[in-house]
Amino acid sequence: MSMIQAHKSPAAKMLRKVSAWRKGKNVKVTVPNWKLTEAQAKKTNQQFVTLTGYEMWGDPNPKQTKNK
């Protein structure tokens, strides 16, 4: 299997997207509409919806609070 074919698996594709999201890149993720939580669900009858990485996983670099 060549390197190009290895990168085509869905798991490898999602890992690349998560890695890019952690670096602060603007990532788009397409998911089935039924897998969304109520907070994420858009009022739509579409089978798949596209979300940004921020909508899907939140802020990649959350602000840390100081512990006293």
C-alpha positions as CSV (number, residue, x, y, z in Angstrom):
1,M,0.0,0.0,0.0
2,S,1.4,3.4,-1.0
3,M,1.5,6.4,1.3
4,I,-1.3,8.1,-0.8
5,Q,-3.6,5.1,-0.2
6,A,-2.8,5.0,3.5
7,H,-4.0,8.6,3.9
8,K,-7.4,7.9,2.4
9,S,-8.8,5.9,5.3
10,P,-11.5,7.8,7.3
11,A,-9.6,7.4,10.6
12,A,-6.4,8.9,9.1
13,K,-8.4,11.7,7.7
14,M,-10.1,12.5,11.0
15,L,-6.7,12.4,12.8
16,R,-5.3,14.9,10.4
17,K,-8.3,17.2,11.0
18,V,-7.9,16.9,14.8
19,S,-4.2,17.6,14.5
20,A,-4.8,20.7,12.4
21,W,-7.6,21.9,14.8
22,R,-5.2,21.6,17.7
23,K,-2.8,23.9,15.8
24,G,-5.5,26.5,15.4
25,K,-6.4,25.9,11.8
26,N,-9.9,26.3,10.4
27,V,-11.2,22.8,10.0
28,K,-14.5,21.6,8.5
29,V,-16.0,18.3,9.6
30,T,-19.0,16.7,7.9
31,V,-21.1,14.5,10.2
32,P,-24.4,12.7,10.0
33,N,-27.2,15.0,11.3
34,W,-28.4,12.4,13.8
35,K,-25.0,12.3,15.7
36,L,-25.3,15.9,16.8
37,T,-26.2,17.0,20.3
38,E,-29.2,19.4,20.7
39,A,-26.8,22.3,21.2
40,Q,-25.1,21.6,17.9
41,A,-28.1,20.5,15.9
42,K,-29.3,23.0,13.3
43,K,-32.9,23.0,12.4
44,T,-32.5,21.3,9.1
45,N,-33.7,18.2,7.3
46,Q,-30.3,17.5,5.7
47,Q,-28.8,14.1,6.0
48,F,-25.3,15.5,6.7
49,V,-24.2,18.8,8.1
50,T,-20.8,20.5,8.0
51,L,-19.4,22.0,11.2
52,T,-16.2,23.9,12.0
53,G,-13.7,22.3,14.3
54,Y,-14.6,25.0,16.9
55,E,-18.3,24.0,16.8
56,M,-17.5,20.3,17.0
57,W,-14.7,20.2,19.6
58,G,-14.6,23.6,21.1
59,D,-11.7,25.9,21.6
60,P,-8.3,24.1,20.9
61,N,-6.5,26.5,23.2
62,P,-8.7,27.2,26.2
63,K,-7.7,29.9,28.6
64,Q,-6.2,28.5,31.7
65,T,-7.3,29.8,35.1
66,K,-4.8,30.5,37.8
67,N,-5.0,28.1,40.8
68,K,-4.5,29.7,44.1
